Amino acid sequence: MIQLHREARKIAFAVADSGIGIYKSLASSSHRPKTHADALRLAIKQGVTRDERVGRGNGLWILSETVKHNGGQYTLQSGEAGLHLSSNNLTSERVLEVPSFEKKGGCTFIDFQLSAAQRILLKDVLKDQIRVDVDLRLESFEDEFGNHVIKIRELELGTATRESGEAARILARNLLNEGVPHVTFDFGGIRMISASFADELFGVLYRAMGLVEIKTKVRVLHVNTDVSYMIERAMLPKISTN
């Protein structure tokens, strides 16, 4: 759910799911949090994920850093714990009852607010992070010249999930396997992509193809600063949290 508070110039977001919860999700990982509160504090750190073979642990970390940079606030609740950030002060508490869709579930609930008066650019939010040395050529391509263009805006699954990133990657690999010299991802009309989408599409392609091949066979078109930054981050080496 999204609400725009015009007078206060704030945007409020609320997201919830009925999964197993953050604590149970990380309990089987290498991180092994001792308490529900420990799990939440781990979840907002860079590189923390349930399965490093699948995820990269950027989602909640990027959200946390964005809210801090913007001067906003958020509440993250899952299992028996809650985590609150307000005025850049992070506090945690034991929560006796978290809203849930099913009593057997471990609902995770995120409520965050951002100032609409301050522009957010990921390159500023994450400015201390190393950028990858990949120069994907940003050129204008026209279909009549024989270029194979995948228009991201036309993807049925959108740009928010790992599944949608996987679908775009499989489409690109199929084209390349059929012998096309290169594929072009057209991001026209796309303002933002999720960390999971970027990793599943560009991160997996980069790790499978390597620097030389991806510079030769993969091109991007009409990317804004934020989308470009998410693509570059996806191709960074995985961050060790040990």
C-alpha positions as CSV (number, residue, x, y, z in Angstrom):
1,M,0.0,0.0,0.0
2,I,1.2,3.5,-0.8
3,Q,-0.1,6.8,0.5
4,L,0.9,10.3,-0.5
5,H,0.6,13.0,2.2
6,R,0.7,16.2,0.2
7,E,0.8,18.7,3.1
8,A,3.5,16.9,5.0
9,R,5.3,16.1,1.7
10,K,5.8,12.5,2.7
11,I,5.2,9.1,1.0
12,A,4.2,6.2,3.1
13,F,4.7,2.5,2.1
14,A,3.4,-0.6,3.7
15,V,4.4,-4.1,2.6
16,A,3.6,-7.5,4.2
17,D,3.9,-11.2,3.4
18,S,2.7,-14.4,5.0
19,G,6.0,-16.4,4.7
20,I,8.0,-18.1,7.4
21,G,9.4,-14.9,8.8
22,I,13.0,-13.5,8.8
23,Y,14.2,-15.5,11.8
24,K,13.2,-18.9,10.4
25,S,14.5,-17.9,7.0
26,L,18.0,-17.0,8.3
27,A,18.0,-19.8,10.9
28,S,19.1,-22.3,8.3
29,S,21.7,-20.0,6.8
30,S,25.3,-19.5,7.8
31,H,24.3,-16.5,9.9
32,R,22.2,-18.4,12.5
33,P,20.7,-15.6,14.5
34,K,20.1,-16.4,18.2
35,T,16.9,-14.3,18.6
36,H,14.2,-12.7,16.4
37,A,15.8,-9.3,17.1
38,D,19.2,-10.6,16.0
39,A,17.6,-11.8,12.7
40,L,16.2,-8.3,12.0
41,R,19.5,-6.6,12.6
42,L,21.2,-9.1,10.4
43,A,18.6,-8.7,7.6
44,I,19.4,-5.0,7.1
45,K,23.1,-5.6,6.6
46,Q,24.7,-5.8,3.2
47,G,25.2,-9.4,1.9
48,V,23.0,-11.2,4.4
49,T,20.7,-13.6,2.6
50,R,19.1,-17.0,3.3
51,D,20.9,-18.8,0.4
52,E,24.0,-17.1,-1.1
53,R,23.6,-19.3,-4.2
54,V,20.3,-17.5,-4.9
55,G,20.2,-14.1,-3.2
56,R,22.7,-11.3,-2.7
57,G,21.3,-9.7,0.4
58,N,20.8,-6.3,-1.0
59,G,17.0,-5.7,-0.6
60,L,16.5,-4.7,3.0
61,W,20.0,-3.2,3.2
62,I,19.3,-0.8,0.3
63,L,16.0,0.1,1.8
64,S,17.6,0.9,5.2
65,E,20.3,3.0,3.6
66,T,17.8,4.9,1.5
67,V,15.6,5.7,4.5
68,K,18.6,6.9,6.4
69,H,19.9,9.1,3.6
70,N,16.4,10.6,3.1
71,G,15.9,11.3,6.8
72,G,12.8,9.1,6.8
73,Q,11.7,6.4,9.1
74,Y,10.7,2.7,9.0
75,T,9.4,-0.1,11.1
76,L,10.3,-3.7,10.3
77,Q,8.4,-6.4,12.2
78,S,8.8,-10.2,11.9
79,G,8.2,-13.0,14.3
80,E,8.6,-11.7,17.9
81,A,10.7,-8.6,17.2
82,G,10.4,-5.2,15.7
83,L,13.1,-2.8,14.4
84,H,12.5,0.9,14.2
85,L,14.5,3.7,12.5
86,S,13.7,7.3,13.2
87,S,16.0,10.3,12.9
88,N,18.8,7.8,12.2
89,N,18.3,6.2,15.6
90,L,17.9,2.4,15.3
91,T,16.0,0.7,18.1
92,S,14.6,-2.8,18.6
93,E,12.0,-4.3,20.8
94,R,10.2,-7.5,21.6
95,V,6.8,-7.6,19.9
96,L,4.1,-9.8,21.4
97,E,1.9,-9.9,18.3
98,V,2.7,-9.1,14.7
99,P,-0.1,-8.8,12.2
100,S,-0.4,-12.0,10.2
101,F,-2.5,-13.4,7.5
102,E,-2.4,-16.9,8.9
103,K,-1.7,-17.9,12.5
104,K,0.7,-20.6,11.4
105,G,2.7,-18.1,9.3
106,G,5.5,-15.8,10.2
107,C,4.3,-12.6,8.7
108,T,6.9,-9.9,7.9
109,F,5.7,-6.3,7.9
110,I,7.5,-3.3,6.7
111,D,6.2,0.3,7.1
112,F,8.4,3.1,5.9
113,Q,8.1,6.8,5.1
114,L,10.2,9.0,2.8
115,S,10.3,12.7,2.3
116,A,8.9,13.7,-1.1
117,A,10.8,17.0,-0.8
118,Q,14.2,15.3,-1.2
119,R,15.3,13.6,-4.4
120,I,16.8,10.1,-3.9
121,L,19.6,8.8,-6.1
122,L,21.1,5.4,-5.4
123,K,24.5,6.6,-6.4
124,D,24.4,9.1,-3.6
125,V,22.8,6.7,-1.1
126,L,25.4,4.1,-1.7
127,K,28.3,6.3,-2.7
128,D,30.8,4.6,-0.5
129,Q,30.4,1.3,-2.4
130,I,32.9,0.2,-5.0
131,R,31.6,0.4,-8.5
132,V,32.3,-2.4,-11.0
133,D,34.5,-1.7,-14.0
134,V,32.0,-2.7,-16.7
135,D,31.2,-0.4,-19.5
136,L,28.0,-1.7,-21.0
137,R,27.7,0.3,-24.2
138,L,24.7,2.7,-24.0
139,E,23.9,3.3,-27.6
140,S,20.8,3.8,-29.7
141,F,19.7,0.7,-31.7
142,E,16.9,0.4,-34.2
143,D,15.3,-2.9,-34.9
144,E,15.6,-2.4,-38.7
145,F,19.4,-2.7,-38.3
146,G,19.1,-6.2,-37.1
147,N,19.5,-5.7,-33.4
148,H,17.6,-8.1,-31.1
149,V,15.9,-5.9,-28.5
150,I,14.2,-7.1,-25.3
151,K,11.9,-4.3,-24.1
152,I,11.8,-4.6,-20.3
153,R,8.6,-2.6,-20.1
154,E,6.8,-5.3,-22.0
155,L,7.8,-8.1,-19.7
156,E,4.7,-9.7,-18.2
157,L,6.2,-10.2,-14.7
158,G,7.6,-6.6,-14.3
159,T,10.9,-5.7,-12.8
160,A,10.4,-6.3,-9.0
161,T,11.0,-10.0,-8.6
162,R,13.8,-12.6,-9.0
163,E,11.4,-14.6,-11.2
164,S,11.0,-11.7,-13.7
165,G,14.7,-11.2,-13.9
166,E,15.2,-14.9,-14.5
167,A,12.6,-14.8,-17.4
168,A,14.4,-11.9,-19.0
169,R,17.8,-13.7,-18.6
170,I,16.4,-17.0,-20.1
171,L,15.0,-15.0,-23.1
172,A,18.4,-13.4,-23.7
173,R,20.3,-16.7,-23.4
174,N,18.0,-18.3,-25.8
175,L,18.6,-15.6,-28.4
176,L,22.4,-15.8,-27.9
177,N,22.3,-19.6,-28.2
178,E,20.4,-19.2,-31.5
179,G,23.4,-17.3,-32.8
180,V,22.5,-13.6,-32.6
181,P,25.7,-11.5,-32.1
182,H,24.3,-9.6,-29.1
183,V,21.1,-8.7,-27.3
184,T,19.9,-5.3,-26.2
185,F,17.9,-4.6,-23.0
186,D,15.7,-1.6,-23.6
187,F,14.8,0.1,-20.3
188,G,12.7,2.8,-21.8
189,G,9.9,3.9,-19.4
190,I,11.5,2.0,-16.5
191,R,12.3,4.2,-13.5
192,M,13.5,1.5,-11.1
193,I,14.3,-2.2,-10.9
194,S,14.6,-4.3,-7.7
195,A,17.9,-5.7,-6.4
196,S,16.6,-9.2,-6.9
197,F,15.6,-8.5,-10.6
198,A,19.0,-7.0,-11.3
199,D,20.9,-9.8,-9.7
200,E,18.9,-12.6,-11.4
201,L,19.3,-10.9,-14.8
202,F,22.7,-9.2,-14.9
203,G,24.4,-10.7,-11.9
204,V,23.8,-14.3,-13.1
205,L,24.7,-13.4,-16.7
206,Y,27.9,-11.7,-15.6
207,R,29.0,-14.6,-13.4
208,A,28.2,-17.1,-16.2
209,M,29.7,-15.1,-19.1
210,G,32.5,-13.1,-17.6
211,L,33.6,-9.6,-18.3
212,V,34.8,-9.9,-21.9
213,E,31.8,-11.8,-23.2
214,I,29.2,-9.7,-21.5
215,K,30.7,-6.5,-22.9
216,T,30.6,-8.0,-26.3
217,K,27.2,-9.7,-26.3
218,V,25.0,-7.6,-23.8
219,R,24.0,-4.0,-24.3
220,V,21.6,-1.8,-22.4
221,L,19.5,1.1,-23.7
222,H,17.6,4.0,-22.1
223,V,18.7,3.4,-18.5
224,N,18.5,6.2,-16.0
225,T,21.0,6.7,-13.1
226,D,19.2,4.5,-10.6
227,V,18.7,1.6,-13.0
228,S,22.3,1.8,-14.1
229,Y,23.5,1.7,-10.5
230,M,21.4,-1.4,-9.7
231,I,22.8,-3.1,-12.8
232,E,26.4,-2.3,-11.7
233,R,25.8,-3.4,-8.1
234,A,24.4,-6.7,-9.4
235,M,27.8,-7.4,-11.1
236,L,29.9,-6.7,-8.0
237,P,31.5,-9.7,-6.3
238,K,29.4,-11.1,-3.4
239,I,30.2,-9.4,-0.1
240,S,31.4,-11.6,2.7
241,T,29.7,-11.0,6.0
242,N,31.9,-13.2,8.1
